[in-house]
Amino acid sequence: MQCVYLLLMLRFLYIATDRTIDMMFCLLATIILPPENLLPPSLYLARKMVGMEDLSAYEYHVCHNDCYVWAKIPKEEWPEHYDEKCPFCQNNRFASVHGVPSPSKVSRQ
């Protein structure tokens, strides 16, 4: 269980993506550790094991220069707000990653 908490903590300390941490769980559980290990093979199962909710509720979009914090909006509405800019420095709220809106910078409180 301690290993699960440490891997989940890495996600926030190094701002790793869910996919990266999911791959780490998979590699450790299926290839690196012996077959009788109890490490869950996915991030989903690890979160379920420790009773962790979706952490996006604790994320805030902030300006790249940290001069503005936007009000929370559901992920489904991100495309509608794609052109929003910081009222102070005019940096974009969202960047396009493979054609999908993604926050330019996220802060976790």
C-alpha positions in Angstrom: 0.0 0.0 0.0 2.9 2.4 0.7 4.2 1.9 -2.8 0.7 2.9 -4.2 0.8 6.1 -2.1 4.3 7.0 -3.2 3.5 6.5 -6.9 0.3 8.6 -6.6 2.4 11.3 -4.8 4.8 11.4 -7.7 2.0 12.4 -10.0 1.6 15.6 -8.1 5.2 16.3 -7.2 6.4 16.1 -10.8 3.1 17.0 -12.5 3.1 13.7 -14.4 0.2 12.8 -16.6 -2.3 10.1 -15.6 -1.1 8.1 -18.6 2.5 8.2 -17.4 1.6 7.1 -13.9 -0.7 4.4 -15.3 2.2 3.1 -17.4 4.4 3.0 -14.3 1.9 1.0 -12.4 1.5 -1.4 -15.4 5.3 -1.9 -15.8 5.9 -2.4 -12.2 3.0 -4.8 -11.6 3.4 -6.9 -14.7 7.1 -6.8 -15.7 9.4 -5.6 -12.9 7.9 -7.0 -9.7 7.5 -10.8 -9.2 4.1 -12.3 -10.3 2.8 -12.6 -6.7 3.0 -8.9 -6.0 -0.1 -7.0 -4.9 0.6 -3.7 -6.7 -2.5 -2.8 -8.8 -1.7 -2.8 -12.6 -3.4 0.5 -13.3 -3.9 4.0 -12.0 -7.6 3.4 -11.9 -7.3 0.4 -9.7 -4.7 2.2 -7.5 -7.1 5.1 -6.9 -9.9 2.7 -6.2 -7.7 0.8 -3.7 -6.9 3.9 -1.7 -10.4 5.4 -2.1 -9.2 8.4 -4.0 -11.7 10.5 -5.9 -11.0 12.3 -9.2 -8.5 15.0 -8.3 -9.5 17.3 -11.1 -11.9 18.9 -8.6 -8.8 20.4 -6.9 -7.2 21.8 -10.1 -7.3 25.4 -11.1 -6.3 26.9 -14.4 -3.8 29.7 -13.9 -2.1 32.1 -16.2 1.3 30.9 -17.4 2.8 33.9 -15.5 0.7 33.2 -12.4 -1.1 36.6 -12.6 -4.6 35.3 -12.9 -6.7 32.3 -11.7 -9.8 31.4 -13.8 -13.1 30.3 -12.4 -13.6 26.5 -12.7 -15.5 25.2 -15.7 -16.3 21.5 -16.6 -14.0 19.9 -19.1 -16.8 19.6 -21.6 -16.9 23.4 -21.8 -13.2 23.9 -22.5 -13.6 24.2 -26.3 -16.1 27.1 -25.7 -13.4 28.9 -23.7 -10.5 28.1 -25.9 -9.9 31.8 -26.9 -9.8 33.2 -23.3 -6.8 35.3 -22.4 -5.3 36.5 -19.2 -6.7 40.0 -18.6 -3.3 41.2 -17.4 -0.7 39.7 -19.7 -2.8 38.4 -22.6 -1.5 34.8 -22.4 -3.9 32.1 -23.5 -5.8 30.0 -21.0 -5.7 26.9 -23.2 -3.2 25.4 -25.6 -3.9 22.9 -28.3 -2.5 19.5 -27.7 -3.1 17.2 -30.7 -6.2 19.4 -31.6 -7.7 19.1 -28.1 -7.8 22.1 -25.7 -5.5 21.7 -22.7 -4.9 24.2 -19.9 -1.7 26.2 -20.4 -0.9 25.8 -16.7 -2.7 24.0 -13.8 -2.3 24.6 -10.1 -3.4 22.0 -7.5 -4.5 23.4 -4.2 
